[in-house]
Amino acid sequence: MTLDIRVDDVVRLRKPHPCGATDWVVVRVGADIGLRCLGCGRRIMLPRHEFRRRLKAFVSRSEKPPLVLPPRPTDG
């Protein structure tokens, strides 16, 4: 099952960061998920499966539509 994750989503993870914050903003979506701590600004990268396991809730969802790349042209 795929999880709809968008840049600028605010998520809450299961364990708090050492600074005490539990909320993170998504800054990158790809094979890994880039997160920035809303408490101290620290940036981390988590593999998708690890992010799915640690995710507790979406605090707020981004209004931006997900990025969809056009298909690549094929060489004839």
N, C-alpha and C positions, 0 to 999 in steps of 0.2 A: 504494500500500500504506500502510495506517495503522499507526502505531507506538503501542503501548500505553504511554502515559506517565501516571504518577499522581503526585499531590502526595506528598511525602516520599520519593520514589525518590532514591537516591544514584547519580549518573552520573559517568563519567570522560570528559573531553573530550580531543581529540587534542593540543591545544597547552596548555602550562601557563599559568596566570594569572601576571601579573607578580610576585605574592607568592610564587610557586613551587608552589602547590597545583594539582592536576589534578582533584580531586574536588569536585562541586557537588551541592547538594540542590535538588530541584524544589520551588518554593514556589507556582507558579501554572501552570495549564494552561488554554489557550484558543487563540485565534488565534496568540498569542505564548506562549513558554514562559518563565516566570520562574525564575531560578536564583539561589542564594546560595552564594558561595564558602565552603568549609569551612576555608580557611586564614585569611582575613581578614574574612569576613562581607560582602563587597561583593555587592550585588544587581545583576543584569543581566537584560535581556529580549532573547530571540532569537526571530525569526520561526521557525515550525515547520520550514521547509525548511532554514534555516541550522542549527538545532539538529540535525536529522537528519544533515546533512553533517559537523558537528563531533563528533558522538557517537562515542565509541570503545567503551564498554562500560557495562553496568549493574553497579555495585558491589553494591548491595542494592536489593531491590524492596520497596515499601510493602505492608503487610498490608491497608491500607484498600481497599475495593472502589471502582471508579471511580464518580464521581458521575453518576447518571442522573436527569435532570429529568423529571417527569411531563408528559404532553402538555398543551398549552394547550387550554382549552375554546374551542370555536368558537361564534361568535354565530349563532344560528339563523336 
